[in-house]
Amino acid sequence: MAVIRLDVTHAGGSYPVLIGAALTRQVGPMLAEHRLVGTTTVVSCPPVWRQHSARMQDVLGGHPPLLIPDGEKAKQLTTVARLYDGLFERRIDRSAIVIGFGGGVVGDAAGFAAATYLRGLRLVQIPTTLLSQVDSAIGGKVGVNLPAGKNMVGAFHAPSLVLCDPELLATLPRREFRAGLYEAVKYGVISSRPLFDYISAHLSAIFNKDPEVLTPLIADCCRMKAVVVMADEREQGLRRTLNFGHTVGHALEAISRYRRFLHGEAVGYGMLAAAALSARRGIFPAEDMDALTTIMGRMGPLPSTAGLKASDALDAMQSDKKVSKGTLHFVLPIRLGVTSVVSDVTPKELRAALRIIGIR
């Protein structure tokens, strides 16, 4: 299959996003082709490294990778401090390149270390999960969580290159894969009814991880995110639409201490809550609500929300980084493919929406 290339511009220049099967069989030549020459340090996690280390041997530069623990619980400042120590021990200088080879946690932690060590190193993102390929590797947001909230410490640090290889998804557990698919559905809801319908029509082939089906899906999501971040790099307006499902989702992750839900699963619940809130306002058509709940049901079960309290979720939402001057900006669907950012959602409405997903 042909490689799809997207170019993302930002305040400091631009970077290519390449999507195509087998891209990671030639990482060294790909770096050279894009003039990314220098000492390289690979950041990954044990599950990814066990499965895919052979693809990265030509960029290790004689050093083992810096491995961080797997999972959202590792996305914290202590993990980044360990990366700083590893970079220092290797006598890394400002000409070096950090390669994030893993899912969203690896990409965010490696990216934050690259953004801040020696006031900035070049970064290459090689996402290995569906969620990171369709979303988190694009746009330059990097950072870590605090106990009080998701992504509370971070930076904008654009990568120099992003390589999205659907072959890497073959070993991804079904739950992890499904979590990424919720983010793809998000893009369908916020900006593309055709993408939403594509996912619905090809769901079996998507779960079979057919590269011919996955490549255009990943490319469409990357293209949509690129359009948004190029228009609003610092999230002052349009980029807020990407937070559809994330206001409630981030709250669920925080109040469950990042242990119960994968990020995409929490976003899935957040999308259902936001859609229910919009439907109760009478601005989201019943047939679109049915289409959303149907595709979510076809994708499989979400973890239980039992034992979580609405009051805790509401408190977490008020601590969200998207709160500006005391106002919570909330993304509501108007119809499939169109959303609106509002700032008048009441606690009563939020409680009603949380009840829809089993939180009281």
C-alpha distance (Angstrom), angle and dihedral (degrees) to the residues before:
residue distance angle dihedral
M1 . . .
A2 3.78 . .
V3 3.79 118.2 .
I4 3.80 114.1 -112.3
R5 3.80 115.5 -140.7
L6 3.79 126.7 -160.2
D7 3.80 123.3 -179.6
V8 3.79 117.4 -148.1
T9 3.80 117.6 -161.1
H10 3.80 122.7 -155.1
A11 3.78 138.7 167.7
G12 3.80 92.4 -79.0
G13 3.80 99.2 42.9
S14 3.79 132.1 -77.2
Y15 3.79 142.1 -65.9
P16 3.81 135.0 -157.8
V17 3.79 124.6 -118.0
L18 3.80 111.2 -157.2
I19 3.81 120.9 -164.2
G20 3.78 121.7 -171.9
A21 3.78 145.4 109.7
A22 3.83 116.6 -87.3
L23 3.82 95.6 16.0
T24 3.80 91.0 129.7
R25 3.77 92.4 57.9
Q26 3.80 87.3 78.0
V27 3.79 107.1 34.1
G28 3.81 95.6 142.1
P29 3.81 94.5 53.3
M30 3.81 90.1 43.9
L31 3.81 90.9 56.2
A32 3.79 91.4 47.6
E33 3.81 91.5 48.3
H34 3.80 89.4 56.0
R35 3.82 93.0 45.3
L36 3.78 93.8 -111.5
V37 3.77 97.4 148.5
G38 3.80 123.1 160.6
T39 3.78 143.7 74.3
T40 3.80 110.0 -36.4
T41 3.79 129.4 -150.8
V42 3.79 118.6 -168.5
V43 3.81 118.3 -148.7
S44 3.79 115.4 -164.4
C45 3.81 142.6 136.8
P46 3.82 129.9 -109.8
P47 3.84 99.6 -103.1
V48 3.81 92.5 50.4
W49 3.79 93.3 43.2
R50 3.81 92.7 50.7
Q51 3.80 91.2 53.6
H52 3.79 103.4 36.7
S53 3.82 111.5 19.0
A54 3.81 92.0 115.6
R55 3.81 89.5 69.2
M56 3.80 92.4 59.5
Q57 3.81 103.0 45.8
D58 3.80 94.6 104.1
V59 3.82 93.3 57.9
L60 3.81 100.5 44.6
G61 3.80 92.3 92.0
G62 3.78 92.8 -150.2
H63 3.80 94.0 -55.4
P64 3.82 128.2 105.3
P65 3.80 115.9 -118.7
L66 3.77 122.1 -92.1
L67 3.80 101.6 -113.1
I68 3.79 121.7 -159.1
P69 3.81 126.1 -171.4
D70 3.78 117.8 -85.0
G71 3.80 123.1 -109.2
E72 3.79 141.0 36.2
K73 3.81 92.5 -68.4
A74 3.82 87.8 69.9
K75 3.79 92.7 58.6
Q76 3.79 95.6 97.1
L77 3.78 141.5 107.8
T78 3.80 94.0 -96.8
T79 3.81 89.1 60.8
V80 3.79 91.6 51.7
A81 3.82 89.5 48.3
R82 3.81 88.2 57.1
L83 3.78 89.3 52.3
Y84 3.81 90.3 51.1
D85 3.81 88.8 53.3
G86 3.79 91.1 50.2
L87 3.79 92.7 49.3
F88 3.80 91.1 48.2
E89 3.81 93.0 49.7
R90 3.81 88.6 54.8
R91 3.80 91.3 50.8
I92 3.78 90.3 -123.9
D93 3.80 114.6 -171.1
R94 3.80 132.7 -164.4
S95 3.81 93.3 -85.1
A96 3.81 91.2 64.9
I97 3.80 128.2 109.6
V98 3.80 125.3 -139.0
I99 3.81 115.0 -152.3
G100 3.80 116.9 -158.0
F101 3.81 105.2 -153.7
G102 3.78 108.6 178.8
G103 3.76 144.2 46.5
G104 3.78 130.0 -47.1
V105 3.80 95.6 -65.2
V106 3.80 92.7 52.5
G107 3.80 91.3 44.7
D108 3.79 93.8 49.1
A109 3.81 95.6 44.6
A110 3.81 94.6 42.9
G111 3.80 89.7 45.1
F112 3.79 93.1 50.8
A113 3.80 90.9 48.9
A114 3.82 89.6 49.7
A115 3.80 91.4 47.6
T116 3.79 94.1 52.7
Y117 3.82 109.5 27.8
L118 3.82 108.7 97.9
R119 3.83 84.7 -7.3
G120 3.77 92.3 -69.3
L121 3.80 142.0 -6.4
R122 3.79 129.1 -166.9
L123 3.79 113.7 -91.2
V124 3.80 133.5 -152.5
Q125 3.79 118.5 -169.8
I126 3.81 119.4 -152.6
P127 3.82 103.5 175.1
T128 3.80 116.6 -158.1
T129 3.81 101.4 -173.0
L130 3.78 129.7 67.6
L131 3.80 91.0 -120.4
S132 3.79 93.5 54.7
Q133 3.80 92.9 43.2
V134 3.80 94.4 52.5
D135 3.79 97.4 37.2
S136 3.78 131.3 -6.2
A137 3.83 100.0 50.7
I138 3.81 90.6 59.8
G139 3.79 124.6 71.7
G140 3.78 106.3 34.0
K141 3.80 99.9 -100.9
V142 3.80 111.3 143.0
G143 3.77 131.7 166.3
V144 3.77 150.2 101.9
N145 3.78 140.2 -98.5
L146 3.77 131.4 -103.9
P147 3.82 122.1 -151.8
A148 3.80 86.9 -107.2
G149 3.77 96.2 55.3
K150 3.77 153.1 -14.8
N151 3.82 121.3 -80.6
M152 3.79 92.6 -7.3
V153 3.83 93.0 148.0
G154 3.76 118.3 47.9
A155 3.77 152.2 101.6
F156 3.78 143.9 -130.5
H157 3.80 106.0 -106.8
A158 3.79 117.0 158.8
P159 3.80 117.4 -144.5
S160 3.78 121.4 -124.6
L161 3.81 92.3 -135.5
V162 3.81 138.6 3.4
L163 3.82 121.6 -157.8
C164 3.82 116.9 -167.1
D165 3.81 111.9 -171.5
P166 3.83 116.1 179.8
E167 3.82 89.1 -160.1
L168 3.81 88.6 73.7
L169 3.80 89.8 63.8
A170 3.82 93.3 64.7
T171 3.82 91.5 86.6
L172 3.81 95.8 41.4
P173 3.83 113.2 118.7
R174 3.80 113.7 -113.5
R175 3.80 93.3 -113.4
E176 3.82 92.3 53.0
F177 3.78 90.8 45.7
R178 3.81 92.1 49.9
A179 3.80 90.4 49.5
G180 3.79 89.1 59.0
L181 3.78 91.9 47.7
Y182 3.82 90.0 61.4
E183 3.81 87.5 63.1
A184 3.80 90.2 50.6
V185 3.81 89.5 51.8
K186 3.80 86.8 51.2
Y187 3.79 90.3 61.2
G188 3.77 90.0 51.0
V189 3.80 91.4 52.4
I190 3.80 96.9 45.9
S191 3.78 101.1 41.8
S192 3.81 118.3 -5.3
R193 3.78 129.0 49.0
P194 3.84 88.4 179.0
L195 3.83 90.0 59.0
F196 3.81 90.4 48.3
D197 3.82 89.9 51.3
Y198 3.83 91.2 45.5
I199 3.79 91.2 56.0
S200 3.80 91.3 46.9
A201 3.82 92.9 49.1
H202 3.82 95.7 45.1
L203 3.80 101.1 35.7
S204 3.82 95.5 123.0
A205 3.81 93.3 49.3
I206 3.81 89.9 45.5
F207 3.80 91.2 54.9
N208 3.81 88.6 46.9
K209 3.83 85.0 58.4
D210 3.77 94.4 -128.1
P211 3.85 105.0 -178.9
E212 3.80 91.5 -147.6
V213 3.81 89.2 59.7
L214 3.80 96.8 36.2
T215 3.81 97.5 49.5
P216 3.83 96.5 64.1
L217 3.81 90.3 40.6
I218 3.81 92.2 54.1
A219 3.80 91.7 42.6
D220 3.82 92.9 51.5
C221 3.81 91.9 51.0
C222 3.82 91.9 46.4
R223 3.80 90.5 48.0
M224 3.81 92.3 51.3
K225 3.77 92.9 48.1
A226 3.81 91.4 46.2
V227 3.80 91.3 53.8
V228 3.79 91.1 51.5
V229 3.81 98.4 44.6
M230 3.79 92.6 45.8
A231 3.79 89.2 54.8
D232 3.83 94.3 43.5
E233 3.79 111.9 17.1
R234 3.81 96.1 167.7
E235 3.82 98.9 43.4
Q236 3.78 98.7 -110.7
G237 3.79 96.0 139.7
L238 3.82 129.6 -29.8
R239 3.82 94.4 36.4
R240 3.79 88.6 65.0
T241 3.81 88.1 75.7
L242 3.81 87.6 71.1
N243 3.80 86.9 67.7
F244 3.81 92.2 71.6
G245 3.80 104.3 138.9
H246 3.79 92.4 5.7
T247 3.81 99.9 95.9
V248 3.79 92.6 64.8
G249 3.81 91.9 28.6
H250 3.80 94.9 57.5
A251 3.81 89.4 47.3
L252 3.81 91.3 53.8
E253 3.79 91.0 50.3
A254 3.81 92.3 49.6
I255 3.82 97.7 46.9
S256 3.81 91.0 47.3
R257 3.82 89.7 49.2
Y258 3.81 91.9 -117.9
R259 3.81 90.8 -72.5
R260 3.80 107.0 100.5
F261 3.80 105.3 45.9
L262 3.75 135.0 44.6
H263 3.79 109.2 -133.3
G264 3.79 93.9 -106.3
E265 3.80 91.4 49.3
A266 3.79 91.6 53.9
V267 3.82 88.9 48.5
G268 3.80 88.6 50.8
Y269 3.79 90.1 57.4
G270 3.79 89.3 44.0
M271 3.80 91.7 54.3
L272 3.80 91.5 50.9
A273 3.81 90.9 48.9
A274 3.81 93.4 48.2
A275 3.79 92.1 46.0
A276 3.80 91.2 49.5
L277 3.80 90.5 50.1
S278 3.80 90.2 50.2
A279 3.80 91.9 47.2
R280 3.81 90.8 51.4
R281 3.80 87.8 54.4
G282 3.79 88.3 54.0
I283 3.80 94.8 -120.5
F284 3.83 100.1 105.4
P285 3.83 113.1 68.3
A286 3.80 117.1 -119.4
E287 3.81 91.7 -126.6
D288 3.81 91.0 54.8
M289 3.80 90.7 48.2
D290 3.80 88.9 51.3
A291 3.82 91.0 49.3
L292 3.81 91.1 51.9
T293 3.81 95.6 47.1
T294 3.81 90.1 45.0
I295 3.79 95.8 53.9
M296 3.80 91.0 44.4
G297 3.79 89.5 52.1
R298 3.80 92.0 49.0
M299 3.78 90.8 52.8
G300 3.79 93.0 61.6
P301 3.81 142.2 -103.6
L302 3.78 126.0 -34.3
P303 3.83 121.2 -143.2
S304 3.79 115.1 -90.6
T305 3.80 120.3 -90.9
A306 3.82 91.2 -154.5
G307 3.79 114.7 142.0
L308 3.79 96.3 18.8
K309 3.79 115.4 124.2
A310 3.79 126.3 -135.8
S311 3.81 90.9 -142.4
D312 3.81 90.6 57.7
A313 3.80 91.5 47.5
L314 3.81 91.6 50.2
D315 3.80 91.1 50.3
A316 3.81 90.5 49.8
M317 3.81 91.3 50.8
Q318 3.79 90.7 54.6
S319 3.81 88.9 54.2
D320 3.80 92.3 50.1
K321 3.80 116.4 123.7
K322 3.81 88.7 -124.1
V323 3.81 90.5 69.6
S324 3.81 107.9 106.0
K325 3.81 121.6 -170.3
G326 3.77 89.4 -16.7
T327 3.81 93.3 -52.3
L328 3.80 121.9 118.9
H329 3.81 111.9 -144.8
F330 3.80 110.1 -147.6
V331 3.81 127.3 -167.2
L332 3.81 114.2 -138.4
P333 3.82 127.0 -176.3
I334 3.80 116.2 -122.9
R335 3.79 94.4 -176.4
L336 3.79 133.0 -26.7
G337 3.79 104.6 -62.2
V338 3.81 96.5 20.1
T339 3.81 131.0 78.6
S340 3.78 138.5 172.0
V341 3.80 130.5 -148.8
V342 3.81 111.3 -134.6
S343 3.79 133.6 -179.9
D344 3.81 101.1 -164.9
V345 3.80 102.7 79.0
T346 3.80 108.7 136.1
P347 3.82 128.1 -143.4
K348 3.82 87.7 -115.4
E349 3.80 90.7 57.2
L350 3.79 91.4 46.6
R351 3.79 91.7 51.2
A352 3.81 90.3 50.9
A353 3.80 90.6 49.7
L354 3.81 91.6 48.5
R355 3.81 89.9 52.4
I356 3.81 88.5 58.3
I357 3.81 88.9 62.4
G358 3.79 94.0 43.3
I359 3.79 102.2 -96.1
R360 3.80 118.7 128.3
